[in-house]
């Protein structure tokens, strides 16, 4: 468990937060008594086996330490008096091919099969996000633009999904509403404009970074002149983005956002913006198919 916690921290994850996520997922699967009726009924208590986590498709892996934490926590909550040994064959962020063994787990067979689905649900989900993110990172290679995630994450899984974005070569934006101020159209409307909205945030939270969403070149210039040093350029065409880059120069970091797809990524990056934000990284990534194969013989 100690080595798993170190691995989670090394990835920027809080082990206690990861544990809470896993406990919730296990409760869904095992109920309040943490019971797998099928495994208890069919497998002798003393039986021990080895199983492999195997990629069923090619992609980028993420969440191996999270999966390891699932196996370890199942041993704890089910009262197993034997530990599970988890040996990783690859590292998060690595490309894997169909048939590759990602990790090997050895321990009580009941425990392995009880933990199987929860471990795979998390590992497949995070690896899917990392795989999708890597496609974007590859599409932006050779430009200064980087791909950003958003707050469009699965409730309860934000920290894990944002970790998967990092593993896939992307960059995290704000974690939530508490760490970065984001002045959007509704905030501008309620406050009476960009300048008053920016001033109010700066006065209330002088140390919090402030970002401003703009829809036109004129708004971009207005936001920079008000003091903003990070602009969200919402639903702009590459031609309009070129105008913003020319008007703003290096006075602010620029993020293109709104309905971006891989087939237009290069065109948007070529405008000179610093970031492309893609909500689909976390709200629409398909899983990477991974299975747990129990060894026989």
URTAKA-V976553 format. One record per residue. N is the residue number from 1. OMEGA is omega in radians with two decimals (none if undefined). Layout:
N/OMEGA + N/OMEGA
//
This chain:
1/-3.12 + 2/-3.14 + 3/3.09 + 4/3.11 + 5/3.10 + 6/-3.14 + 7/3.11 + 8/3.13 + 9/3.13 + 10/3.10 + 11/3.14 + 12/-3.14 + 13/3.10 + 14/-3.11 + 15/3.14 + 16/3.11 + 17/3.10 + 18/3.12 + 19/-3.14 + 20/3.10 + 21/-3.11 + 22/3.13 + 23/3.10 + 24/3.14 + 25/3.12 + 26/3.11 + 27/3.06 + 28/-3.07 + 29/-2.94 + 30/-3.13 + 31/-3.05 + 32/-3.13 + 33/-3.13 + 34/-3.03 + 35/2.99 + 36/-2.99 + 37/-3.11 + 38/-3.12 + 39/3.12 + 40/-3.08 + 41/-2.97 + 42/-3.02 + 43/3.10 + 44/-3.07 + 45/-3.07 + 46/-3.06 + 47/3.11 + 48/3.14 + 49/3.06 + 50/3.11 + 51/3.13 + 52/2.94 + 53/-2.95 + 54/3.09 + 55/3.06 + 56/3.10 + 57/3.11 + 58/3.12 + 59/3.13 + 60/-3.07 + 61/3.04 + 62/3.07 + 63/-3.12 + 64/3.12 + 65/3.08 + 66/3.10 + 67/3.10 + 68/3.13 + 69/3.10 + 70/-3.14 + 71/-3.13 + 72/-3.11 + 73/3.08 + 74/3.08 + 75/-3.13 + 76/-3.03 + 77/3.11 + 78/3.06 + 79/3.10 + 80/-3.13 + 81/3.08 + 82/-3.08 + 83/3.04 + 84/3.08 + 85/3.12 + 86/3.13 + 87/-3.10 + 88/3.11 + 89/3.11 + 90/3.12 + 91/3.07 + 92/-3.13 + 93/3.13 + 94/2.99 + 95/3.11 + 96/3.14 + 97/3.08 + 98/3.13 + 99/3.14 + 100/3.02 + 101/-3.10 + 102/-3.13 + 103/3.09 + 104/3.13 + 105/3.13 + 106/3.14 + 107/3.11 + 108/-3.06 + 109/3.09 + 110/-3.11 + 111/-3.12 + 112/-3.09 + 113/3.06 + 114/-3.11 + 115/-2.95 + 116/-2.99 + 117/3.13 + 118/3.12 + 119/-3.11 + 120/3.12 + 121/-3.12 + 122/-3.11 + 123/3.13 + 124/-3.14 + 125/-3.10 + 126/3.12 + 127/3.07 + 128/3.09 + 129/-3.14 + 130/-3.14 + 131/3.11 + 132/3.14 + 133/-3.14 + 134/3.10 + 135/3.09 + 136/3.13 + 137/3.11 + 138/-3.13 + 139/-3.12 + 140/-3.13 + 141/3.14 + 142/3.05 + 143/3.11 + 144/-3.07 + 145/3.07 + 146/3.13 + 147/-3.11 + 148/2.99 + 149/3.14 + 150/3.05 + 151/-3.14 + 152/-3.06 + 153/3.07 + 154/3.14 + 155/-3.13 + 156/-3.06 + 157/-3.03 + 158/-3.10 + 159/-3.14 + 160/-3.12 + 161/3.08 + 162/3.01 + 163/3.14 + 164/3.06 + 165/3.12 + 166/3.14 + 167/3.14 + 168/3.10 + 169/3.11 + 170/-3.09 + 171/3.10 + 172/3.01 + 173/3.12 + 174/3.12 + 175/-3.13 + 176/-3.12 + 177/-3.00 + 178/-2.97 + 179/3.10 + 180/3.05 + 181/-3.13 + 182/-3.14 + 183/-3.14 + 184/-3.04 + 185/-3.13 + 186/3.07 + 187/3.12 + 188/-3.14 + 189/-3.10 + 190/-3.07 + 191/3.13 + 192/3.08 + 193/-3.10 + 194/-3.05 + 195/3.12 + 196/3.11 + 197/3.13 + 198/-3.12 + 199/-3.12 + 200/3.11 + 201/-3.09 + 202/3.13 + 203/-3.09 + 204/-3.08 + 205/-3.02 + 206/-3.07 + 207/-3.11 + 208/3.07 + 209/-3.11 + 210/3.08 + 211/-3.07 + 212/3.05 + 213/3.14 + 214/-3.07 + 215/-3.10 + 216/3.08 + 217/-3.13 + 218/3.11 + 219/3.11 + 220/3.12 + 221/3.13 + 222/-3.11 + 223/3.14 + 224/3.14 + 225/3.07 + 226/3.11 + 227/-3.12 + 228/3.10 + 229/3.07 + 230/-3.09 + 231/2.97 + 232/-3.10 + 233/-2.90 + 234/3.02 + 235/3.09 + 236/3.05 + 237/3.07 + 238/3.14 + 239/3.12 + 240/3.09 + 241/3.09 + 242/3.12 + 243/3.14 + 244/3.14 + 245/3.14 + 246/-3.08 + 247/-3.05 + 248/-3.10 + 249/-3.11 + 250/-3.13 + 251/-3.14 + 252/2.97 + 253/-3.00 + 254/-3.13 + 255/3.02 + 256/-3.09 + 257/3.06 + 258/2.99 + 259/-3.12 + 260/3.10 + 261/-3.07 + 262/-3.07 + 263/3.09 + 264/-3.06 + 265/-3.08 + 266/-3.12 + 267/3.12 + 268/3.12 + 269/-3.10 + 270/3.13 + 271/-3.14 + 272/3.07 + 273/-3.09 + 274/-3.06 + 275/2.90 + 276/3.14 + 277/-2.99 + 278/3.11 + 279/-3.10 + 280/3.11 + 281/-3.08 + 282/-3.11 + 283/-3.06 + 284/-3.14 + 285/3.00 + 286/3.12 + 287/2.89 + 288/-3.04 + 289/3.11 + 290/-3.10 + 291/3.00 + 292/-3.12 + 293/3.09 + 294/3.12 + 295/3.10 + 296/3.09 + 297/none
//
